[in-house]
């Protein structure tokens, strides 16, 4: 009888575990960013607002007549440019399109001033909040 290789099986389990843990880590940092902004007077309107074939906005926050679409990025280290570098022009276009979809579905927010912020986590440093990031 020929031995059965478990390499594929363990690799797929590892891949599934890695994806799950990456998702969990991402959600954890999104929660940290939300808490960070709540402590500064903002209110969460939506989390992980997804538009099919367009993209996702991590956080949608409100304070008074400010409506803020927030991208949360985390990098374990800044060796390859840090978290800010990963918000590419293509990503910015997707966020703008998702924000436009959100606004079209929530007409009562049309009088709000809209802004795109980023909350960045590089390594173990405190979050960096960039108002009007793009």
N, C-alpha and C positions, 0 to 999 in steps of 0.2 A: 504494500500500500504506500502510495506517494504522500509525503507530508504536505499539509495544506498551509500555504503562506497566510499569515495574519497581517502582513504589512499593509495591504489595502484596507482591511477592516480597521486596524488601529489608526491608520492615517485619516480615514473618514471620520472616526470618532474624535480624533484630535482636532480635525478641521471644524467639526460641528461644535466642539467645546470651545475652540478659539473664537468662533463667530459669536457664540452665545456670550462668552465673557467680554468680547469687544463691545457687543450691544449693551451689556450690563454696565460696563465701564462708561460708555457714552451716556447712557441714561443717568448714571450717578453724577457725572459732571454737568449735565443739563439741569439736574435738580440743584446742584450746588450753585450754578449760575442763577437759577430762579430765586433761590434763597438770598443770594447776594443782592439781586435787584429788588426783591420784596423788602429787604432791610433798608433800601433807599427810597421806599415809598411807592414802588410799582406794584401792579396787580396782574396776575397771570390771567390772560384771556384764553390762551390755547397753548397746548404742548404738542410738538411734533405734527404740525399741520401739514398734511401731505396732499399734493395735487398730482394725480396720475400723469405720468410722462413728463412732468415738469420738475418736481423736486419737493423738498420739505423745508419748512421753517422750524427751527428747533423750539423757539419760544416766541410768543406774541404777548407783549406786555402793554399795560396802559397806566398812565398817571395823568389825571386831569384830561386835557385834550391832546396829550401825547400818545401816539400809537407807535410802539417800537417792535420791529421785527429783528429778532436776535439770533445770530449764528454763534454757536458754542463750539469751540475747537480746543482740543487737548493734544499736546505732544509730550511724550515722556522726557524728551530733552530737546534743546534747541540746536542740536548738532547739525541738522539739515535745514535750518532757517526758522524753526519755531512754528507755533500754531498759526500765526498771522499769514504766513506764506501759503498755507493751504486754502486760503479763501481767494481763489483764482478769479479772473474776469468771467470765466464760464460759470463758475459757482454763483457769482454775483448776479449774472443774468437770470439764472434759475430762481434765485431768491426773489428777485424783482417780479418775475412772472408769477411765482407762488403768492407773493404779497398782493399783486393785482387781482388774482383769483379770490383771495380772502376778502379784499375790499368789495369786490363785486357781489359776494355772498352776504356781506354784512354792511348793507347800505347805511345803517344808522351810525356807522363810524366815519362817514364821508367828510365830516367837518373836522376830524382830527388831523393834527400835524403828524405826518409819518416820517419815520427815521429808521435807518438800518444800523444797528450796533453789532459789535462783536464782544463776546466775553471769552478771553483766552486763558488757557492754563498751560504753562510751560514748566514741565517737571514738577517740583514740589513748591513752586512759588505761589504767592497769592494771585488771585485772578486779576487779569488786566482788562479793564473795561474801556473799550474804544467807542465813544459816542460818535455817531455819524461816520462809521467806518468806511462806507462807500455810498 
